[in-house]
Amino acid sequence: MRDETTLTNHLMDDTDDWGEKRRTVLDADELILNMGPQHPSTHGVLRVILKLDGEKILGTECVIGYLHRGVEKIGEHRTYTQFAPYVDRMDYVAAVSNGLGYCEAVEKLLNVEAPPRAQYIRVIMAELQRIASHQVWLGTHALDIGAMTPLFYTFRDREEILKIFEKYCGARLTTHMFRIGGCQYETYDGFEKEVKRFCDFVEPKIGEYEALLTTNRIWVERTKGIGILNGDDCKALGVTGPVLRAAGVKWDLRRAQPYEAYSKFEFDIPVGEHGDTYDRYLVRMKEMYQSLRIIRQAIDNIPEGPIMAKVPKIIKPAVGEVYHSIEAPKGELGYFIASDGSTQPYRMRIRPPSFVNLQGLDKMVRGMLMADVVAVIGTLDIVLGEVDR
Amino acid sequence: MPDETKPNGTPPDLPPTADKPAAEAKPVAAKPPTTSPAVPAAPAAKAPDGGVRPPTASPAAAPKPPAPPPKPAGPTPQPWDDDFTRGLKKVYGSGIRETSTYLGQAYVVVDAAIITEILTLMRDDEAFDYCVDITALHYPKREKEQFDVVYILYSFAKNTRVRVRTQINDGASIPTAVPIWETANWLEREVFDMFGIRFDGHPDMKRILLPEEWKGHPLRKDYDILKQDQEWVQINLGIESGQ
């Protein structure tokens, strides 16, 4: 088995044979504990090998790859159009963002731009997806720490977003909503009204989540001062998204390098101070409100016009390479595509935010207690489908 | 929606003379996706592909014939010449092989021997404090330096991106970037896992996504999963044909 040797070496540190000469119960040596891959709080199949001194964590090692499907290799064997649905399966709770990043990267490679109406539709959908993704995060994160109610609330309200998605494109999770060059579908009748109604519906609901948690004593005790990662560490580790912003770095790709129509909207970038789990919670809660703000502006100003740019039926970009990234709910999601002038990418590299952010786990939990690992994995908001690809 | 993937989506508009090349092109166009991941075949198939496609591209887009002409005149790399690149060239001379931009994205191609110096300079003097990604590309047909290693860097202060690129031989190793950016740790492990490129001085150079005992490095273009499958059957099941 993978890494069995590492684990057994640790286990056998001061034994000369397996099972023989085990440490006595009173021995206060280091303990190696295996968490996952079937642990409910690892959000999928993540295995963390913990080195413990009592309850204190001395070090961790992540074992990943259980969900590896070779998405990058598949990308080299599909045409540009065929590959689009595959990216939805990486971060499967934010499929719209994945598809958006991919379509934009190929558009960049083709040197075309989606028409304004398509850009607005994309922004609305991507922001709805951001709220849905944050709702999944909040529900599961709270459940991990012991607050069960938010899970029901968030999933109930997320359903409304999925209904909009289903009405628009027929799918709820792996939506494949956008196409290279724009959108496949025009919005359905009453779309604007329904999205507006949703915004009015969900705004007080976010307040409900906050009422349950923000000043809840157990929640505060479990999250304040836990898993601190300061701004410099975040930059060195390449950690992006809400984790970086909670550390006080005001950086959001939607503002720093605006794509789509984001430069036309007013929104704030919420930042934290301490870079702990509680701040990350606050940042994500505020982000949901900002997403609603963007959606409302987009709905009010959505232009008329075509939804598809002129792209050839057979997509054959010129020889060259581009890197394009977007602000996905989890952080910077980038696509590095190398074209050799054929219908298939020569190299399709995906820079997943979850994979890079997970690397910060070790620094965040060192010196913390074992129970905090669960809180920190939750606050990193990883999706193993994206970590392993 | 699947229509746009098919090259034969617009047959009614085809002029009769264009039927032949289109018919020829169809199997070629359909082949690469359906063939198994026998990679060496793909570049080989691309050569005739490129030859056949231009004539078929125009009948495929029959309603608007002017579509193909702008394509060859598509974007090309532009030289990137400013104080920074001139300074680099002054200091490192021929170590800097190319400085260009493509579609507005800047990149520098440097000698593998000076990669650590360049990356350190990028972080310390040019404020590229965030290493976005490290990845590689495999070009098995090259005589030497079959691998390109690409570092994508970002500067928070300047809000710019740059790609540093270097080329190494198959089997050669490259100095690690972990002392420069901690994030390089997992990214380099992934490059090793997928391409077999070793990073000297890396604290934990082992596979990350695939199991330890995995054979081969999947993102190399010469990686043959079928051969491995057969080998496994031969060894473990004792079936000579491997199937």
HADDOCK unambig.tbl for C-alpha pairs under 7 A between the chains (distance, minus, plus):
assign (segid A and resid 2 and name CA) (segid B and resid 211 and name CA) 5.13 0.50 0.50
assign (segid A and resid 2 and name CA) (segid B and resid 212 and name CA) 5.31 0.50 0.50
assign (segid A and resid 3 and name CA) (segid B and resid 212 and name CA) 6.96 0.50 0.50
assign (segid A and resid 64 and name CA) (segid B and resid 208 and name CA) 6.68 0.50 0.50
assign (segid A and resid 64 and name CA) (segid B and resid 209 and name CA) 5.87 0.50 0.50
assign (segid A and resid 65 and name CA) (segid B and resid 208 and name CA) 6.85 0.50 0.50
assign (segid A and resid 65 and name CA) (segid B and resid 209 and name CA) 4.00 0.50 0.50
assign (segid A and resid 65 and name CA) (segid B and resid 210 and name CA) 5.94 0.50 0.50
assign (segid A and resid 68 and name CA) (segid B and resid 209 and name CA) 6.59 0.50 0.50
assign (segid A and resid 73 and name CA) (segid B and resid 219 and name CA) 6.09 0.50 0.50
assign (segid A and resid 77 and name CA) (segid B and resid 32 and name CA) 6.69 0.50 0.50
assign (segid A and resid 77 and name CA) (segid B and resid 33 and name CA) 5.26 0.50 0.50
assign (segid A and resid 78 and name CA) (segid B and resid 33 and name CA) 5.11 0.50 0.50
assign (segid A and resid 81 and name CA) (segid B and resid 5 and name CA) 5.95 0.50 0.50
assign (segid A and resid 82 and name CA) (segid B and resid 5 and name CA) 6.57 0.50 0.50
assign (segid A and resid 235 and name CA) (segid B and resid 129 and name CA) 6.68 0.50 0.50
assign (segid A and resid 235 and name CA) (segid B and resid 130 and name CA) 5.49 0.50 0.50
assign (segid A and resid 236 and name CA) (segid B and resid 129 and name CA) 6.99 0.50 0.50
assign (segid A and resid 236 and name CA) (segid B and resid 130 and name CA) 6.27 0.50 0.50
assign (segid A and resid 236 and name CA) (segid B and resid 181 and name CA) 5.32 0.50 0.50
assign (segid A and resid 236 and name CA) (segid B and resid 182 and name CA) 5.49 0.50 0.50
assign (segid A and resid 236 and name CA) (segid B and resid 183 and name CA) 6.19 0.50 0.50
assign (segid A and resid 237 and name CA) (segid B and resid 181 and name CA) 6.84 0.50 0.50
assign (segid A and resid 237 and name CA) (segid B and resid 182 and name CA) 5.20 0.50 0.50
assign (segid A and resid 237 and name CA) (segid B and resid 183 and name CA) 4.18 0.50 0.50
assign (segid A and resid 238 and name CA) (segid B and resid 130 and name CA) 5.95 0.50 0.50
assign (segid A and resid 238 and name CA) (segid B and resid 131 and name CA) 6.26 0.50 0.50
assign (segid A and resid 238 and name CA) (segid B and resid 132 and name CA) 6.29 0.50 0.50
assign (segid A and resid 238 and name CA) (segid B and resid 183 and name CA) 5.53 0.50 0.50
assign (segid A and resid 256 and name CA) (segid B and resid 159 and name CA) 6.80 0.50 0.50
assign (segid A and resid 313 and name CA) (segid B and resid 4 and name CA) 5.62 0.50 0.50
assign (segid A and resid 314 and name CA) (segid B and resid 7 and name CA) 6.32 0.50 0.50
assign (segid A and resid 318 and name CA) (segid B and resid 74 and name CA) 6.39 0.50 0.50
assign (segid A and resid 342 and name CA) (segid B and resid 46 and name CA) 6.89 0.50 0.50
assign (segid A and resid 347 and name CA) (segid B and resid 137 and name CA) 6.76 0.50 0.50
assign (segid A and resid 351 and name CA) (segid B and resid 133 and name CA) 6.58 0.50 0.50
assign (segid A and resid 388 and name CA) (segid B and resid 209 and name CA) 6.47 0.50 0.50
